[in-house]
Amino acid sequence: MKISEITDEVYALAKEAEGRIRPEFDRIDEIAEQNTRKVMAAFQDNRVSDACFAGTTGYGYDDLGRETLDKIYAQIFHTEAALVRTGFVNGTHALTAAMFSLVAPGDTILAATGLPYDTLRNAIGISGDCHGSLKFYGVNYAQTDLAPDGAPDYDAIRRAAAAPKVKGVMIQRSRGYEDRRALSVEEIGKICSVVRSVNPEANIMVDNCYGEFTELREPTEVGADIIAGSLIKNPGGGIAPTGGYVAGKKELVDRAAMRLTTPGIGG
């Protein structure tokens, strides 16, 4: 069909459709504007300047740009610390480092939102028999599935999280590669509250991939102890070719850094 053949009725229907969905676009634009202001304020507060882009040599000690970027992420996500590195080869790498920060050998990690997506299953030890997985190091795995409507099964989470050996709880925010909806920050906050009610010492982690900046709050503002994600998704804006981040309590971020490089070296 040629452009000249499109009828006035079609143009009228298009305008009507745009009018009907305008409130949703306005809502998205408002979220984007508020998050842009938050990011720009973090840049100003941490005094980003041309010096942050200077090259470094050797081991990278006193790397102003790297240290400033960590502070920016910590401010944006309202956390004690952050680790933002291109050394994370992808989101799975960052998520795995964060998972290892939650637990020790003999502990159990609970997946509170069903089976994690396939790339994490080898890291956990659900699939395959990979050297160095959580299972390899003696970490056990438990799981609660989502309710039939795709919402968290809070009762099942409460029962599973109460187990004495559960020291870490993992929440997957996005749908990943499954046919289910993403979780809202409000729902994540409720999961955190349910876990805390029966296991106040458990470390709670959120797989934040694809979720950053889609709402006005982040999981670390509603009870999550640590979040992790990929720079090639929302935070990198389609520009970063690689990398990932973790942000949360300093102790957990420091532990995750030991999985990025090696014990004693960290981030």
Secondary structure, DSSP 4 states (H G I P E B T S, - for coil): --GGG--HHHHHHHHHHHHHHHHHHHHHHHHHHHHHHHHHHHHHHTT--GGGG----TT-TT-HHHHHHHHHHHHHTT-SEEEEETTS-SHHHHHHHHHHHH--TT-EEEETTSSPPHHHHHHHTSSS--TTSTTTTT-EEEE-PPPTTSS--HHHHHHHHTSTTEEEEEEE-S-TTSSSPPPPHHHHHHHHHHHHHH-TT-EEEEE-TTTTTSSSS-GGGTT-SEEEEETTSGGGTTT-SS-EEEEE-HHHHHHHHHHHS-TTT--
